[in-house]
Amino acid sequence: MTGRSMIVSVENLHKSFKDGSSCIRLFNGLSFSVYEGDFVAVTGSSGTGKTTLLNLIAGLEKPTRGSIRILGKDLSTLNSKDLAALRSCSVGMLFQSFGLVRGLTVEENIRLVQDISGKNGPTKEKYIQDLLEFFGIRDKSDFDPASLSFGEAKKVGIARALAAEPEIILLDEPTGNLDPPSVNVLLPILRGLRHIYGRTIIMTTNSLRAASIANREIHLERPTIIMD
């Protein structure tokens, strides 16, 4: 890994939570590192904690045990304000629900992330236009997200994740629930995030085809269930 910076470091990760009379234990000491330029596919069957892992890396949840470092910062040492600042500037996320703001246009949704991060200004306008062009949504720039197809909304969500030019992109099931033609369109775009935009990507997926475009895979095992 010489010459590449470590972007994410996960050490001895555990996450437990209650589910009725049971205790569900995820990860069981998971450790891995992600370096600059990596495209990592996180795979595993439903219930193995793929989305939870992304939330932990983003600082949206706290681990039961273990440590996570992002860009050299130990998340356990950051307060809620510092975590929000880290996410707004350095971590772009696509949620399964997209999180697009209705009432704002497609372009305004993308620009909103720049405004929040403080990475806006005249020199950034071309970047937004380039994103609209790259994702093939320039003709939708004035549309409300509610009027978009499912596949179009996913592309807007990924474009928005890139808007603040973060070091790392977290994608939660980007091809989930898409029909084959939409997947055919989206997969080359996902490759482009790494090769054209030079982003470090962690992507959860249940799709072998989507996982095949990554250069690394982290497979999550089924959780341990402890009955009270």
C-alpha positions as CSV (number, residue, x, y, z in Angstrom):
1,M,0.0,0.0,0.0
2,T,3.0,2.3,-0.2
3,G,2.2,5.8,-1.5
4,R,-1.5,5.6,-0.7
5,S,-3.1,7.2,2.3
6,M,-5.2,5.2,4.7
7,I,-8.7,6.6,4.5
8,V,-10.6,4.2,6.9
9,S,-9.3,1.9,9.6
10,V,-11.7,-0.5,11.4
11,E,-10.2,-2.4,14.4
12,N,-11.9,-5.2,16.4
13,L,-15.4,-4.0,15.6
14,H,-18.4,-5.3,17.5
15,K,-22.0,-4.0,17.5
16,S,-24.8,-5.5,19.7
17,F,-28.4,-4.6,20.1
18,K,-31.5,-6.0,21.7
19,D,-34.4,-7.5,19.6
20,G,-37.1,-8.5,22.0
21,S,-35.7,-11.3,24.2
22,S,-32.6,-11.7,22.0
23,C,-29.3,-10.0,21.8
24,I,-27.9,-9.7,18.2
25,R,-24.2,-9.4,17.8
26,L,-22.8,-8.1,14.6
27,F,-19.3,-8.2,13.1
28,N,-17.6,-10.2,16.0
29,G,-14.2,-8.4,15.8
30,L,-14.2,-7.2,12.2
31,S,-11.0,-5.4,11.2
32,F,-10.0,-3.9,7.8
33,S,-8.4,-0.9,6.3
34,V,-9.4,1.1,3.2
35,Y,-6.8,3.0,1.2
36,E,-7.0,6.0,-1.1
37,G,-8.5,4.9,-4.4
38,D,-10.0,1.7,-3.2
39,F,-13.4,0.5,-4.3
40,V,-14.7,-1.9,-1.6
41,A,-17.8,-4.0,-2.0
42,V,-19.4,-5.0,1.4
43,T,-21.4,-8.2,0.8
44,G,-23.4,-10.6,2.9
45,S,-27.0,-11.8,3.2
46,S,-29.8,-9.7,4.6
47,G,-29.4,-9.0,8.3
48,T,-25.6,-9.2,8.4
49,G,-25.2,-5.5,9.1
50,K,-24.1,-4.0,5.8
51,T,-26.1,-0.8,6.4
52,T,-25.1,-0.7,10.0
53,L,-21.5,-0.8,9.0
54,L,-21.8,2.2,6.8
55,N,-23.6,4.1,9.5
56,L,-20.8,3.3,11.9
57,I,-18.1,4.4,9.5
58,A,-20.1,7.7,9.0
59,G,-20.4,8.2,12.7
60,L,-24.1,8.0,12.7
61,E,-24.0,5.0,15.1
62,K,-21.5,4.0,17.8
63,P,-19.9,0.6,18.0
64,T,-20.3,-1.5,21.1
65,R,-16.6,-2.2,21.0
66,G,-13.7,-1.5,18.7
67,S,-12.5,1.6,16.9
68,I,-13.0,3.4,13.6
69,R,-10.7,6.0,12.2
70,I,-11.6,8.2,9.3
71,L,-8.7,10.2,7.7
72,G,-6.7,9.6,10.8
73,K,-9.5,10.8,13.2
74,D,-10.7,8.4,15.9
75,L,-14.5,8.8,15.7
76,S,-14.9,7.9,19.4
77,T,-13.0,11.2,20.3
78,L,-15.3,13.4,18.2
79,N,-18.4,15.1,19.5
80,S,-21.6,15.4,17.5
81,K,-20.6,18.8,16.0
82,D,-17.2,17.4,14.9
83,L,-18.8,14.3,13.4
84,A,-21.3,16.4,11.5
85,A,-18.4,18.6,10.2
86,L,-16.5,15.5,9.1
87,R,-19.5,14.1,7.2
88,S,-20.3,17.4,5.5
89,C,-16.8,17.9,4.2
90,S,-15.2,14.5,3.9
91,V,-17.9,11.7,3.6
92,G,-20.5,11.6,0.9
93,M,-23.4,9.1,1.5
94,L,-26.1,7.6,-0.6
95,F,-28.8,6.2,1.6
96,Q,-31.3,3.6,0.5
97,S,-34.0,6.2,1.0
98,F,-31.9,8.8,-1.1
99,G,-32.8,11.6,1.4
100,L,-33.5,14.0,-1.5
101,V,-35.4,17.2,-0.4
102,R,-38.7,17.6,-2.1
103,G,-39.5,21.2,-3.0
104,L,-35.9,21.7,-4.2
105,T,-35.0,21.0,-7.8
106,V,-32.4,18.3,-8.7
107,E,-29.7,20.9,-9.1
108,E,-30.7,22.7,-5.9
109,N,-30.4,19.3,-4.0
110,I,-26.9,18.8,-5.3
111,R,-25.9,22.5,-4.6
112,L,-27.3,22.2,-1.0
113,V,-24.5,19.8,0.0
114,Q,-21.9,22.3,-1.3
115,D,-23.6,25.1,0.7
116,I,-23.6,23.0,3.9
117,S,-20.0,22.0,3.5
118,G,-18.9,25.5,2.7
119,K,-17.3,24.3,-0.5
120,N,-19.4,26.5,-2.7
121,G,-18.7,29.6,-4.8
122,P,-18.2,30.6,-8.4
123,T,-15.4,28.1,-9.0
124,K,-17.7,25.2,-7.9
125,E,-20.5,26.0,-10.4
126,K,-18.8,24.2,-13.2
127,Y,-18.3,21.2,-11.0
128,I,-22.1,20.9,-10.4
129,Q,-22.7,21.2,-14.2
130,D,-20.1,18.5,-14.8
131,L,-21.9,16.2,-12.3
132,L,-25.2,16.8,-14.0
133,E,-23.6,15.9,-17.3
134,F,-21.7,12.9,-16.0
135,F,-24.8,11.4,-14.5
136,G,-26.9,12.1,-17.5
137,I,-29.4,14.3,-15.5
138,R,-28.7,17.7,-17.0
139,D,-32.2,17.7,-18.6
140,K,-33.7,16.9,-15.2
141,S,-31.9,19.8,-13.4
142,D,-35.1,21.8,-12.8
143,F,-37.2,18.8,-11.9
144,D,-38.6,18.1,-8.4
145,P,-37.2,14.8,-7.1
146,A,-40.7,13.5,-6.7
147,S,-41.2,13.5,-10.5
148,L,-38.1,11.3,-11.1
149,S,-37.9,7.6,-11.8
150,F,-36.3,5.4,-9.2
151,G,-33.1,5.0,-11.2
152,E,-32.9,8.8,-11.9
153,A,-33.4,9.5,-8.2
154,K,-30.5,7.1,-7.4
155,K,-28.2,9.0,-9.8
156,V,-29.2,12.3,-8.2
157,G,-28.4,10.9,-4.8
158,I,-25.0,9.7,-5.9
159,A,-24.3,13.0,-7.6
160,R,-25.2,14.8,-4.4
161,A,-22.8,12.6,-2.4
162,L,-20.0,13.8,-4.7
163,A,-21.0,17.5,-4.5
164,A,-18.7,18.5,-1.7
165,E,-15.8,16.6,-3.3
166,P,-15.4,14.3,-0.2
167,E,-12.5,11.9,0.2
168,I,-14.8,8.9,0.7
169,I,-18.1,7.9,-0.7
170,L,-20.4,5.5,1.1
171,L,-23.1,3.8,-1.1
172,D,-25.8,1.8,0.4
173,E,-27.2,-0.7,-2.2
174,P,-26.8,1.7,-5.2
175,T,-28.3,-0.9,-7.6
176,G,-30.9,-2.3,-5.2
177,N,-34.5,-2.5,-6.7
178,L,-33.4,-1.3,-10.1
179,D,-34.4,-3.1,-13.3
180,P,-31.7,-4.6,-15.5
181,P,-31.6,-1.7,-18.0
182,S,-31.1,0.8,-15.1
183,V,-28.4,-1.3,-13.6
184,N,-26.7,-1.4,-17.1
185,V,-26.6,2.4,-17.0
186,L,-25.5,2.8,-13.3
187,L,-22.6,0.3,-13.2
188,P,-20.4,2.3,-15.6
189,I,-21.2,5.4,-13.6
190,L,-20.1,3.7,-10.4
191,R,-16.8,2.6,-12.1
192,G,-16.3,6.3,-13.1
193,L,-16.5,7.5,-9.5
194,R,-13.2,5.7,-8.9
195,H,-11.4,6.1,-12.2
196,I,-12.7,9.6,-13.3
197,Y,-13.4,11.3,-10.0
198,G,-10.7,9.4,-8.1
199,R,-12.9,8.8,-5.1
200,T,-12.5,6.1,-2.4
201,I,-15.7,4.1,-2.3
202,I,-17.3,1.6,0.1
203,M,-20.5,0.1,-1.3
204,T,-22.9,-2.4,0.2
205,T,-24.5,-4.7,-2.2
206,N,-26.4,-8.0,-2.6
207,S,-25.6,-8.1,-6.3
208,L,-22.7,-10.2,-7.5
209,R,-22.6,-8.2,-10.6
210,A,-22.3,-4.9,-8.7
211,A,-19.7,-6.4,-6.4
212,S,-17.6,-7.5,-9.4
213,I,-16.8,-3.9,-10.4
214,A,-15.1,-3.3,-7.0
215,N,-11.4,-4.1,-6.5
216,R,-11.9,-5.5,-3.0
217,E,-14.7,-7.4,-1.2
218,I,-15.5,-7.6,2.5
219,H,-18.0,-10.3,3.2
220,L,-20.0,-10.1,6.4
221,E,-21.0,-13.3,8.2
222,R,-24.4,-13.9,9.8
223,P,-24.8,-12.3,13.2
224,T,-24.6,-14.3,16.5
225,I,-28.0,-14.4,18.3
226,I,-28.0,-14.8,22.1
227,M,-31.3,-15.7,23.8
228,D,-31.9,-14.2,27.2
